[in-house]
Amino acid sequence: MNSDKALLASIVNGMQEKKAQNIVTIDLTKIDAPCRYFVICEGNSKTQVSTIATSVKDMTKKELDEKPFATDGFENSEWIAMDYGTILVHIFIKELRDFYDIEHLWEDVGINRIANLD
């Protein structure tokens, strides 16, 4: 498994660990984009959004000894962005995700919807 795919799997594992909802991965490798993948999910509250982001950070560190180059949004935990270089992670509260609808910008490329864990 190449390093991008391993990192992508670890990020998704961290999200699922804390019951993130509506996880999508967006493959940007075939277009000129600032990264290779986006991973987007949502939580039901600011507390859950923060918990999901912390889980992603902990999971990638534990499984791959990777950490994000930068993070933003922990102050209000409505939209947390995490930059892993080739992968950008977006963790939203539902209302902001619906409002910004960033998946819509990339609907012409490969969007993979991951089933929610109950």
PLY file of the C-alpha trace (Angstrom):
ply
format ascii 1.0
element vertex 118
property float x
property float y
property float z
element edge 117
property int vertex1
property int vertex2
end_header
0.00 0.00 0.00
1.49 3.35 -0.96
1.93 6.02 1.69
-1.02 8.17 0.50
-3.39 5.19 0.63
-2.09 4.17 4.07
-2.51 7.71 5.37
-5.98 7.94 3.84
-7.00 4.69 5.57
-5.58 5.85 8.90
-7.46 9.17 8.69
-10.73 7.37 7.94
-10.06 4.95 10.83
-9.58 7.89 13.18
-12.86 9.41 12.01
-14.78 6.16 12.36
-13.32 5.60 15.83
-15.34 8.61 17.02
-18.48 7.94 14.94
-17.95 10.61 12.29
-20.84 10.76 9.84
-20.99 10.99 6.04
-17.29 10.46 5.41
-16.16 11.06 1.84
-12.77 10.80 0.21
-12.15 12.80 -2.94
-9.44 11.65 -5.33
-7.80 14.71 -6.90
-4.86 12.87 -8.47
-6.12 13.28 -12.04
-6.49 17.07 -11.89
-4.29 20.03 -11.02
-5.14 20.49 -7.33
-3.35 21.69 -4.18
-3.26 18.13 -2.81
-3.93 14.54 -3.85
-6.97 13.82 -1.66
-9.61 15.54 0.44
-11.28 13.70 3.30
-14.48 15.28 4.60
-16.78 14.29 7.44
-19.14 15.76 9.99
-19.92 15.55 13.67
-23.14 16.32 15.52
-21.65 18.92 17.87
-18.57 21.08 18.35
-17.37 18.63 20.99
-17.64 15.72 18.58
-15.90 17.67 15.80
-12.97 18.35 18.14
-12.93 14.73 19.31
-12.89 13.43 15.73
-9.98 15.71 14.83
-8.02 14.60 17.89
-8.72 10.97 17.02
-7.45 11.49 13.45
-4.30 13.13 14.81
-3.74 10.33 17.35
-4.50 7.51 14.87
-2.12 8.77 12.18
0.62 9.24 14.78
0.07 5.76 16.26
-0.32 3.83 12.99
2.11 5.68 10.71
4.10 8.09 12.86
2.57 10.93 10.81
1.29 14.23 12.11
-0.36 17.13 10.31
1.82 19.97 9.07
-0.86 22.40 10.24
-4.31 22.46 11.81
-6.88 25.19 12.08
-10.28 25.53 13.70
-9.79 23.91 17.10
-10.64 27.28 18.70
-14.34 27.03 17.83
-14.53 23.43 16.51
-17.14 24.18 13.87
-14.80 23.43 10.95
-11.41 21.89 11.64
-8.93 21.63 8.78
-5.87 19.40 8.97
-3.06 19.55 6.40
-1.13 16.32 5.89
0.61 17.62 2.77
-0.87 15.32 0.15
-4.17 14.98 2.05
-6.37 17.75 3.41
-8.91 16.81 6.08
-12.10 18.79 6.75
-14.23 18.04 9.80
-17.45 20.05 10.05
-20.49 20.44 12.19
-23.42 19.45 9.96
-24.82 22.95 9.48
-21.53 24.39 8.19
-20.89 21.41 5.96
-24.32 21.87 4.39
-23.70 25.61 4.00
-20.27 25.38 2.34
-20.99 22.17 0.41
-17.36 21.81 -0.66
-17.97 18.36 -2.14
-20.02 20.11 -4.82
-16.84 21.80 -6.07
-15.30 18.40 -6.81
-18.30 16.39 -7.99
-16.72 15.81 -11.43
-13.85 13.77 -9.90
-13.83 10.54 -7.93
-15.87 10.94 -4.74
-15.98 7.85 -2.55
-18.75 7.81 0.08
-17.96 5.65 3.10
-20.86 3.99 4.90
-21.62 5.28 8.39
-20.82 2.96 11.27
-23.73 2.61 13.67
0 1
1 2
2 3
3 4
4 5
5 6
6 7
7 8
8 9
9 10
10 11
11 12
12 13
13 14
14 15
15 16
16 17
17 18
18 19
19 20
20 21
21 22
22 23
23 24
24 25
25 26
26 27
27 28
28 29
29 30
30 31
31 32
32 33
33 34
34 35
35 36
36 37
37 38
38 39
39 40
40 41
41 42
42 43
43 44
44 45
45 46
46 47
47 48
48 49
49 50
50 51
51 52
52 53
53 54
54 55
55 56
56 57
57 58
58 59
59 60
60 61
61 62
62 63
63 64
64 65
65 66
66 67
67 68
68 69
69 70
70 71
71 72
72 73
73 74
74 75
75 76
76 77
77 78
78 79
79 80
80 81
81 82
82 83
83 84
84 85
85 86
86 87
87 88
88 89
89 90
90 91
91 92
92 93
93 94
94 95
95 96
96 97
97 98
98 99
99 100
100 101
101 102
102 103
103 104
104 105
105 106
106 107
107 108
108 109
109 110
110 111
111 112
112 113
113 114
114 115
115 116
116 117
